[in-house]
Amino acid sequence: MSRPMNDVDPAALGSIEQTGSGEALEELMVSLQRLGRLLASRQATSRVTTAAGADVTMQGAALLRVMLRAGRTSVAALAAAAPMDLGAVSRQVRLLESDGLVRRSTAPDDGRVALLELTPKGRKLAERIRAVGAQHLEQALGDWSEDEARTLAHLIQRLVDDLTATPVRPGRSASNAR
């Protein structure tokens, strides 16, 4: 039995249900909505940052994690990797700079480009945030086999790639409403 969907127009499901896999797609959409809400939750991020001893915003934590992976990067590249609006990244970077977590320098080949990198203090904090998040995920997947975890990672990446590559078109019920 599938659960009811929140925030979805039932009329928009008409064409999905006609494909014969409507229940499976509905369950997938509900699961993705739940995952999206969890990942976007300030409360969930706050639990991780608090456990890591990090007094940073949700966006600040996201930028620290990206910078830990990316190393020295431009503001524009950081915004793209986060993914966040350039203005929001600039505001968060200023906060992280004032806390001594990030430092700014000028690109040697183009003086107009600002490069950002973690300070030693910022690197330690980002590593703690990453470690707490990884430990939480590891505990949540405690009953999963390594193959199951790898399969999930592969399928999520495949789904993200396919969703990104697939154009969004109006559904049959949406085009009939015009």
C-alpha positions in Angstrom: 0.0 0.0 0.0 1.4 3.4 -1.0 1.4 6.4 1.3 -0.4 9.6 0.3 1.8 12.2 -1.4 2.3 15.6 0.2 2.6 18.7 -1.9 1.8 17.0 -5.2 -1.3 17.7 -7.4 -3.1 14.4 -7.7 -4.2 15.3 -11.2 -0.6 15.5 -12.3 -0.2 11.8 -11.4 -2.8 10.8 -14.0 -0.3 10.1 -16.8 2.1 8.4 -14.4 -0.6 6.0 -13.2 -1.5 5.1 -16.8 2.0 3.7 -17.3 1.3 0.8 -15.0 4.0 1.8 -12.5 2.1 4.6 -10.8 2.3 3.1 -7.3 6.1 2.6 -7.5 6.6 6.1 -8.9 4.4 7.6 -6.2 6.4 5.7 -3.5 9.6 6.9 -5.1 8.4 10.5 -5.2 7.3 10.4 -1.6 10.7 8.9 -0.5 12.6 11.5 -2.5 10.5 14.3 -0.9 11.3 12.9 2.5 15.0 12.7 1.8 15.0 16.2 0.3 13.3 17.6 3.4 15.8 15.8 5.7 18.8 17.0 3.7 17.5 20.5 3.6 16.6 20.5 7.3 18.3 23.1 9.5 17.5 20.9 12.5 19.3 17.9 11.0 22.3 20.1 10.1 22.3 21.6 13.5 22.5 18.2 15.2 25.6 17.4 13.1 27.3 20.8 13.6 26.5 20.8 17.3 28.0 17.3 17.7 31.0 18.5 15.8 31.4 21.6 18.1 30.8 23.9 15.1 29.0 27.2 15.5 28.2 27.8 11.8 25.1 28.1 9.7 23.7 25.4 7.6 25.1 27.1 4.5 28.4 27.7 6.2 28.7 24.0 7.0 27.9 23.1 3.4 30.6 25.5 2.1 33.2 24.1 4.6 32.4 20.5 3.4 32.8 21.6 -0.3 36.0 23.5 0.4 37.4 20.4 2.3 37.0 18.4 -1.0 37.8 21.2 -3.5 40.8 22.8 -1.8 41.6 26.3 -3.1 38.7 27.5 -5.2 37.1 30.6 -6.6 33.8 32.0 -5.2 32.0 31.1 -8.4 33.3 27.5 -8.4 32.3 27.2 -4.7 28.8 28.5 -5.5 28.5 25.9 -8.4 29.8 23.1 -6.3 27.6 23.9 -3.2 25.1 24.5 -5.2 24.2 27.9 -3.9 23.4 31.4 -5.2 26.6 33.5 -5.7 25.3 36.2 -3.4 24.5 33.7 -0.6 28.0 32.2 -0.9 29.6 35.6 -0.7 27.7 36.4 2.5 28.5 33.1 4.1 32.2 33.4 3.1 32.4 36.8 4.8 31.0 35.1 8.0 33.5 32.2 7.7 36.3 34.7 7.1 35.4 36.7 10.2 35.5 33.5 12.2 38.9 32.7 10.9 37.8 29.6 9.0 38.4 30.8 5.5 41.0 33.1 3.9 40.8 34.9 0.6 43.7 35.5 -1.8 44.0 36.8 -5.4 44.5 34.4 -8.3 48.1 34.7 -9.5 47.0 34.6 -13.2 44.0 37.0 -12.8 44.0 39.6 -10.1 40.2 40.0 -10.5 39.5 36.5 -9.3 39.3 35.9 -5.5 40.5 32.4 -4.4 39.2 30.9 -1.1 40.9 28.3 1.0 40.3 26.9 4.5 42.6 28.1 7.3 44.1 25.4 9.5 41.2 26.2 12.0 38.7 25.9 9.2 40.1 22.6 7.9 39.9 21.1 11.4 36.3 22.2 11.8 35.3 21.0 8.3 37.0 17.6 9.1 35.0 17.3 12.4 31.8 18.1 10.6 32.6 15.6 7.9 33.5 13.0 10.5 30.3 13.4 12.5 28.2 13.2 9.4 30.1 10.1 8.2 29.7 8.5 11.6 26.0 9.2 11.6 25.6 7.8 8.1 27.7 4.7 9.0 25.5 4.1 12.1 22.3 4.6 10.1 23.5 2.0 7.5 24.7 -0.3 10.3 22.5 -3.2 9.2 23.3 -2.7 5.5 25.8 -4.7 3.6 28.7 -3.0 1.8 27.1 -4.1 -1.5 23.8 -2.5 -0.5 25.5 0.8 0.4 27.4 0.8 -2.9 24.3 0.0 -4.9 22.4 2.8 -3.2 25.2 5.3 -3.9 25.3 4.1 -7.6 21.5 4.4 -8.0 21.3 7.8 -6.4 24.1 9.1 -8.7 22.3 7.5 -11.7 19.0 9.1 -10.6 20.6 12.6 -10.2 22.3 12.3 -13.6 19.1 11.1 -15.3 16.9 13.8 -13.6 19.4 16.4 -14.7 19.5 15.2 -18.3 15.8 14.8 -18.7 13.8 17.8 -19.8 10.7 18.7 -17.7 7.5 18.7 -19.8 4.0 19.6 -18.7 1.9 16.5 -17.9 -1.1 15.5 -19.8 -3.5 17.0 -17.2 -1.5 20.2 -17.1 -1.6 20.7 -20.9 -5.3 19.8 -21.0 -6.0 22.6 -18.4 -5.0 25.3 -20.9 
